[in-house]
Amino acid sequence: MNRKANIKQQKRGVYPGHQCFNADDDRTYYSRKKVNGHSEGNKWIKNVLKKYNYTIKVVGKPFVQNRPPVGGVPE
């Protein structure tokens, strides 16, 4: 893998990883366990939104990180 592709991959994250998203309540939510793929991450996001009765909304694109984000909200 060339260096440019490696940097892009690090920014974007790879599976398995902690699914994360920024919400309109100025918090970053992340999965307690690593998810194995896009469909699993998408299902996790939908479950979190449902848990909060859709009172929060995703801001920007969801992302994956190898480690949980500092100051994030584990779900």
C-alpha positions as CSV (number, residue, x, y, z in Angstrom):
1,M,0.0,0.0,0.0
2,N,1.4,3.4,-0.9
3,R,1.9,6.1,1.7
4,K,-1.0,8.3,0.4
5,A,-3.5,5.4,0.5
6,N,-2.3,4.5,4.0
7,I,-2.9,8.0,5.3
8,K,-6.4,8.1,3.8
9,Q,-7.2,4.8,5.3
10,Q,-6.0,6.0,8.8
11,K,-8.3,9.0,8.6
12,R,-11.3,7.0,7.5
13,G,-10.7,4.0,9.8
14,V,-11.1,0.4,8.9
15,Y,-13.2,-2.5,10.2
16,P,-13.2,-4.0,12.7
17,G,-13.4,-0.8,14.7
18,H,-15.5,1.3,17.0
19,Q,-18.4,2.8,15.0
20,C,-18.7,6.5,15.8
21,F,-20.8,9.5,14.9
22,N,-21.1,13.1,15.9
23,A,-24.5,14.2,17.0
24,D,-26.3,17.6,17.0
25,D,-26.0,17.6,20.8
26,D,-22.3,18.3,20.4
27,R,-21.4,14.7,21.5
28,T,-19.5,11.9,19.8
29,Y,-21.2,8.5,20.3
30,Y,-19.3,5.3,19.8
31,S,-19.9,1.6,20.0
32,R,-18.6,-0.2,23.1
33,K,-17.6,-3.2,21.0
34,K,-15.9,-3.1,17.6
35,V,-18.2,-3.7,14.6
36,N,-17.1,-5.8,11.7
37,G,-18.5,-4.0,8.8
38,H,-20.6,-1.2,7.3
39,S,-24.0,-3.0,7.7
40,E,-23.3,-3.8,11.4
41,G,-22.2,-0.2,12.0
42,N,-25.3,1.2,10.3
43,K,-27.6,-1.1,12.4
44,W,-25.8,0.1,15.6
45,I,-26.3,3.8,14.6
46,K,-30.0,3.2,13.9
47,N,-30.4,1.5,17.3
48,V,-28.7,4.4,19.1
49,L,-31.0,6.9,17.4
50,K,-34.0,4.8,18.3
51,K,-32.8,4.5,22.0
52,Y,-32.9,8.3,22.2
53,N,-36.3,8.4,20.5
54,Y,-34.7,10.2,17.5
55,T,-34.1,13.3,19.6
56,I,-30.5,13.4,18.3
57,K,-29.4,13.5,14.7
58,V,-26.2,12.5,13.1
59,V,-24.0,15.4,12.0
60,G,-21.6,14.7,9.1
61,K,-20.5,11.2,8.1
62,P,-20.3,8.4,10.6
63,F,-16.8,7.1,11.0
64,V,-14.7,4.2,12.4
65,Q,-11.8,4.4,14.8
66,N,-9.5,1.8,16.2
67,R,-9.8,3.3,19.7
68,P,-12.8,4.9,21.3
69,P,-12.8,8.7,20.9
70,V,-11.7,10.7,23.9
71,G,-14.6,12.2,25.7
72,G,-17.1,10.2,23.6
73,V,-20.3,8.6,24.8
74,P,-20.2,4.8,24.9
75,E,-23.3,3.1,23.7
